[in-house]
């Protein structure tokens, strides 16, 4: 599987552990982070990862920052992207099964590296259930389109 990963400076060391983990599982990894861990604004990294996923140059994305909040908010501003902030294996599983999320986000300052690796692994190995969840995902995506009420 092709995975795009990115982080700001706050999660740089953990990102390197996750990249090694992904490669050990046979994934092809594109690292959108700054190469030396220099200070960077997380919206820039989130946008890079999101666009690779949208262009189908990556099957899924992984975004890390201090809390995971900033990268998840940023990635979700890119039309067509569903990014989920996950704290454990359960939330990662639900992000895929129920929400068909494209990108998993986590925070290196609030979640340990081993848990983050577990989150990523579960996210990448869990399938979307479809069915009535598909209707809900369609409703989520429809929120990106302007409505008469929002135009007023």
C-alpha positions in Angstrom: 0.0 0.0 0.0 1.2 3.5 -0.7 1.1 5.8 2.4 1.8 9.5 2.6 3.0 10.6 6.0 3.7 14.0 7.4 4.5 15.8 10.6 5.5 19.1 12.1 8.6 19.4 14.3 6.6 18.3 17.4 6.3 14.7 16.2 9.3 14.3 14.0 11.0 11.6 16.0 7.8 9.6 16.4 7.2 10.0 12.6 10.5 8.4 11.9 9.5 5.4 14.1 6.2 5.1 12.2 7.9 5.3 8.8 10.2 2.4 9.8 7.2 0.5 11.1 5.3 1.0 7.8 8.3 0.0 5.7 8.7 -3.2 7.9 5.1 -4.0 6.9 5.9 -3.7 3.2 4.3 -0.3 2.6 5.7 2.3 0.2 6.0 5.5 2.2 6.2 9.1 0.9 7.4 11.4 3.6 5.9 14.9 3.2 7.7 16.3 6.3 10.7 18.6 6.4 13.7 16.3 6.0 15.5 17.5 9.1 12.7 18.1 11.5 13.0 21.9 11.3 10.1 24.0 12.5 7.2 23.9 10.1 3.5 24.9 10.1 1.4 21.8 10.3 -1.3 23.1 7.9 1.4 23.0 5.1 2.2 19.4 5.9 -1.5 18.4 6.2 -2.2 19.9 2.8 0.7 18.0 1.1 -0.5 14.7 2.5 -4.2 15.4 1.7 -3.4 16.3 -1.9 -1.4 13.1 -2.5 -4.4 11.1 -1.2 -6.8 13.1 -3.4 -4.7 12.6 -6.5 -4.5 8.8 -5.6 -0.7 9.0 -5.4 -1.2 7.5 -1.9 -3.9 5.1 -0.8 -4.0 6.6 2.7 -2.3 9.3 4.8 -0.9 9.5 8.3 -0.5 12.9 9.9 1.1 13.7 13.2 1.6 16.8 15.3 1.8 17.5 19.0 -1.9 16.7 19.8 -3.1 15.6 16.3 -5.8 18.3 16.5 -4.1 20.8 14.2 -3.3 18.4 11.4 -6.8 16.8 11.5 -8.5 20.2 11.3 -6.2 21.3 8.5 -6.6 18.1 6.5 -10.4 18.3 6.8 -10.3 21.7 5.2 -9.1 20.1 1.9 -12.3 19.3 0.0 -12.9 15.6 -0.5 -10.8 14.6 2.5 -11.9 12.8 5.6 -9.2 12.8 8.3 -9.8 11.3 11.7 -8.0 12.1 14.9 -7.6 8.7 16.7 -6.4 8.0 20.2 -6.5 4.2 20.2 -7.2 1.1 18.1 -10.9 1.4 18.5 -11.2 4.9 17.2 -8.9 4.0 14.3 -11.1 1.0 13.5 -14.3 3.1 13.6 -12.7 5.8 11.5 -12.4 3.3 8.7 -15.4 1.1 9.3 -18.0 3.9 9.8 -16.5 7.0 8.2 -14.3 5.7 5.4 -11.5 8.1 6.6 -8.6 8.6 4.2 -6.2 10.0 6.7 -5.4 9.0 10.3 -4.1 11.7 12.7 -2.5 11.3 16.1 -0.7 13.4 18.6 2.9 12.5 19.6 2.7 14.6 22.8 -0.4 12.8 24.0 -0.1 9.3 22.6 2.9 7.0 22.9 4.8 5.8 19.8 3.8 2.1 20.3 0.1 3.1 20.5 0.5 5.3 17.4 1.9 2.4 15.5 -1.0 0.3 16.6 -3.5 3.0 15.6 -1.8 3.2 12.1 -1.8 -0.5 11.7 -5.5 -0.9 12.6 -6.4 2.0 10.4 -4.6 0.5 7.4 -6.0 -3.0 7.8 -9.6 -2.1 8.5 -12.1 -1.9 5.6 -15.1 0.5 5.3 -18.3 -1.4 6.0 -20.4 0.5 3.5 -24.2 -0.1 3.8 -26.0 2.6 5.8 -22.6 4.0 6.7 -22.2 4.9 3.1 -25.3 7.1 3.2 -23.8 8.8 6.2 -20.5 9.4 4.5 -22.4 10.9 1.5 -24.2 13.3 3.9 -20.8 14.3 5.4 -19.4 15.0 1.9 -22.5 16.9 1.0 -21.7 19.4 3.7 -18.9 20.7 1.5 -21.4 21.9 -1.1 -23.0 25.3 -0.6 -26.7 25.2 0.2 -29.4 27.8 -0.2 -29.4 28.3 3.5 -25.6 28.9 3.7 -25.8 31.4 0.8 -28.3 33.6 2.6 
